[in-house]
């Protein structure tokens, strides 16, 4: 891999002490809030005003997903194109035409569903010191709709920022015609998590993002912690 991964010289205890209170911090990785998070970073941290920061979807991150979905559909689309040519040549019977029509509709429906699926998980997580609130917003039913707040909590509920190693992942994705050279893409990467530790027994942690860019994770985590005036629990380390 291009980057050398950090290795801690000593393991920090998974506990945060604030005044007389002690907060245990679970070191088990959280489920990804966005299931489409992977090796690629899908969010960015932006300062809106002097009193507000937001973690929002990264511009144009959807292009990689769209190219991947089109690659996955390349094989079935080639089969549909071949059948269409046979229909025009008069080499296909009515049964084949019916099967081709149903298959085409199903394929395009699945492709449309796959292209639109990541949009349902886009979130805008805003930290506002003026109002003293953390708000989580989504944009339902379309890209041009106004943001809608789906969850909020006081900033005083935030105990610390957790930077956590999320494990090693090995993924294989088949694109194009099965069996052809280059039809399978292999990805091996370490993932890292940016989490909020909360003073809430029902929701002790909240995953902000998960991806492989650990340097960005450290910089964004420290920026966010400095803005909120809370500490960082840096647990990005892993075994060599």
Legacy VTK file of the C-alpha trace (Angstrom):
# vtk DataFile Version 3.0
C-alpha trace
ASCII
DATASET POLYDATA
POINTS 240 float
0.000 0.000 0.000
1.131 3.543 -0.618
0.855 4.770 2.975
2.563 3.245 5.958
-0.011 2.557 8.623
0.494 3.974 12.108
1.520 1.656 14.894
1.090 2.866 18.467
4.087 2.647 20.768
1.754 1.936 23.699
-1.917 1.025 23.961
-4.044 3.745 25.447
-6.750 2.610 27.866
-10.216 2.647 26.343
-11.490 5.058 29.001
-12.027 8.807 28.975
-11.837 10.653 32.282
-13.755 13.933 32.418
-13.693 15.507 35.851
-14.937 12.936 38.330
-16.701 10.879 35.647
-15.177 7.990 33.743
-16.483 7.021 30.304
-15.593 3.566 28.968
-14.955 3.579 25.216
-15.696 0.426 23.281
-12.905 -0.410 20.835
-15.059 -2.654 18.647
-15.704 -1.009 15.236
-19.208 0.316 14.743
-21.413 -0.709 11.807
-20.970 1.782 8.993
-23.664 4.433 9.089
-23.309 4.570 5.329
-23.023 0.986 3.988
-21.424 2.380 0.808
-18.394 3.603 2.746
-15.307 1.625 1.830
-11.812 2.349 0.581
-12.835 5.659 -0.972
-13.558 8.688 1.216
-17.145 9.829 0.669
-17.317 12.850 3.004
-15.511 16.112 3.684
-15.255 18.410 6.680
-16.161 22.025 5.956
-16.312 25.151 8.112
-19.509 27.032 7.306
-19.014 29.908 9.739
-16.815 30.644 12.713
-19.414 28.895 14.865
-20.335 25.878 12.735
-18.682 22.889 11.084
-20.331 20.254 8.910
-19.418 16.786 7.715
-21.153 16.461 4.366
-21.061 14.219 1.278
-17.983 14.753 -0.839
-18.653 16.247 -4.237
-18.411 13.829 -7.142
-17.786 10.770 -4.909
-20.846 9.252 -6.577
-18.995 9.057 -9.932
-16.871 6.112 -8.759
-19.977 4.258 -7.624
-21.739 4.991 -10.925
-18.763 3.662 -12.932
-18.677 0.545 -10.767
-22.400 -0.107 -11.247
-22.073 0.382 -15.006
-19.155 -2.046 -15.000
-21.232 -4.627 -13.134
-24.008 -4.190 -15.682
-21.673 -4.445 -18.698
-21.983 -8.230 -18.997
-25.808 -8.409 -18.846
-26.031 -5.389 -21.170
-23.835 -7.179 -23.709
-26.199 -10.157 -23.570
-29.206 -7.913 -24.090
-27.503 -6.208 -27.047
-26.742 -9.587 -28.619
-30.350 -10.700 -28.240
-31.551 -7.404 -29.720
-29.372 -7.969 -32.800
-30.806 -11.482 -33.158
-34.334 -10.082 -32.956
-33.666 -7.595 -35.757
-32.096 -10.327 -37.876
-35.188 -12.463 -37.443
-33.244 -15.251 -35.732
-35.209 -15.063 -32.464
-38.645 -16.550 -31.823
-41.438 -14.917 -29.808
-40.415 -16.732 -26.662
-36.928 -15.269 -26.871
-38.370 -11.810 -27.506
-40.566 -12.057 -24.390
-37.638 -13.253 -22.282
-35.440 -10.480 -23.694
-38.069 -7.836 -22.930
-38.574 -8.997 -19.334
-34.837 -9.342 -18.795
-34.196 -5.858 -20.160
-36.790 -4.290 -17.873
-35.417 -6.104 -14.820
-31.836 -5.203 -15.678
-32.538 -1.512 -16.119
-34.663 -1.472 -12.946
-31.827 -3.039 -10.953
-29.298 -0.667 -12.515
-31.447 2.348 -11.631
-31.909 1.038 -8.089
-28.161 0.490 -7.723
-27.339 3.978 -8.993
-29.835 5.673 -6.680
-29.202 3.574 -3.549
-26.237 5.566 -2.120
-28.262 8.796 -2.186
-30.531 7.445 0.550
-27.600 7.306 2.965
-26.214 10.799 2.434
-26.028 12.767 5.693
-25.106 16.269 6.751
-23.773 16.271 10.337
-23.592 19.851 11.584
-21.905 21.096 14.763
-23.197 24.542 15.715
-21.679 26.312 18.728
-24.118 29.219 18.389
-27.169 27.023 18.981
-25.261 24.437 21.001
-26.653 21.630 18.859
-25.478 18.686 16.808
-27.945 18.086 13.964
-28.098 15.226 11.459
-29.925 16.038 8.236
-30.892 14.202 5.072
-32.292 15.245 1.725
-35.292 12.973 1.101
-36.879 12.234 -2.260
-34.430 13.962 -4.567
-31.208 15.924 -4.924
-32.823 19.368 -5.041
-35.005 19.021 -1.963
-34.129 21.065 1.149
-32.302 19.336 3.987
-34.512 17.838 6.671
-33.262 17.420 10.257
-33.817 13.831 11.374
-31.920 13.916 14.681
-30.444 16.499 17.037
-28.758 16.564 20.427
-26.907 19.103 22.603
-23.184 19.480 21.999
-22.751 18.911 25.732
-23.566 15.229 25.081
-20.291 14.848 23.150
-17.589 13.307 25.330
-14.733 12.925 22.844
-13.764 12.090 19.268
-12.777 8.460 18.695
-10.338 7.554 15.919
-10.525 3.797 15.519
-8.907 1.162 13.334
-11.772 -0.651 11.613
-9.964 -3.779 10.418
-8.470 -5.180 7.231
-10.773 -5.780 4.274
-10.379 -7.855 1.128
-13.017 -7.334 -1.543
-13.471 -8.656 -5.064
-15.882 -7.134 -7.568
-16.628 -8.713 -10.937
-17.258 -6.286 -13.777
-17.746 -6.821 -17.460
-18.017 -10.273 -19.016
-17.300 -13.067 -16.471
-14.040 -14.895 -17.124
-12.462 -12.231 -19.310
-9.075 -10.742 -18.318
-9.480 -7.800 -15.965
-13.110 -8.612 -15.215
-12.424 -8.906 -11.464
-11.206 -5.976 -9.360
-9.457 -6.918 -6.101
-9.218 -4.407 -3.244
-7.221 -4.918 -0.046
-7.246 -2.093 2.475
-7.366 -1.091 6.115
-10.400 0.916 7.178
-10.566 3.582 9.874
-13.487 5.136 11.704
-14.268 8.626 12.910
-16.733 8.198 15.782
-18.409 10.389 18.364
-18.396 9.161 21.960
-21.641 10.304 23.585
-22.863 10.732 27.136
-25.860 8.573 26.330
-26.253 4.959 27.544
-28.729 4.230 24.737
-26.313 5.450 22.053
-22.784 5.563 23.508
-21.114 6.044 20.097
-22.035 7.318 16.650
-20.134 6.602 13.432
-19.443 9.681 11.323
-17.493 8.026 8.513
-15.443 4.922 7.656
-12.739 4.744 4.971
-9.049 4.012 4.383
-7.580 7.556 4.490
-6.170 7.489 8.027
-4.213 10.728 7.596
-7.402 12.608 6.715
-9.116 10.884 9.647
-6.512 12.171 12.095
-6.557 15.716 10.720
-10.358 15.924 10.589
-10.730 14.352 14.027
-8.327 16.829 15.610
-9.947 19.779 13.831
-13.374 18.696 15.053
-12.135 18.103 18.603
-10.451 21.522 18.767
-13.626 23.163 17.480
-15.778 21.425 20.095
-13.255 21.707 22.919
-13.243 17.971 23.640
-10.383 15.411 23.666
-9.437 12.816 21.056
-9.215 9.091 21.771
-6.728 8.051 19.073
-7.015 4.301 18.525
-5.979 4.096 14.893
-3.197 1.648 15.724
-3.211 -1.979 14.607
-0.824 -4.901 14.593
1.923 -4.732 12.012
LINES 1 241
240 0 1 2 3 4 5 6 7 8 9 10 11 12 13 14 15 16 17 18 19 20 21 22 23 24 25 26 27 28 29 30 31 32 33 34 35 36 37 38 39 40 41 42 43 44 45 46 47 48 49 50 51 52 53 54 55 56 57 58 59 60 61 62 63 64 65 66 67 68 69 70 71 72 73 74 75 76 77 78 79 80 81 82 83 84 85 86 87 88 89 90 91 92 93 94 95 96 97 98 99 100 101 102 103 104 105 106 107 108 109 110 111 112 113 114 115 116 117 118 119 120 121 122 123 124 125 126 127 128 129 130 131 132 133 134 135 136 137 138 139 140 141 142 143 144 145 146 147 148 149 150 151 152 153 154 155 156 157 158 159 160 161 162 163 164 165 166 167 168 169 170 171 172 173 174 175 176 177 178 179 180 181 182 183 184 185 186 187 188 189 190 191 192 193 194 195 196 197 198 199 200 201 202 203 204 205 206 207 208 209 210 211 212 213 214 215 216 217 218 219 220 221 222 223 224 225 226 227 228 229 230 231 232 233 234 235 236 237 238 239
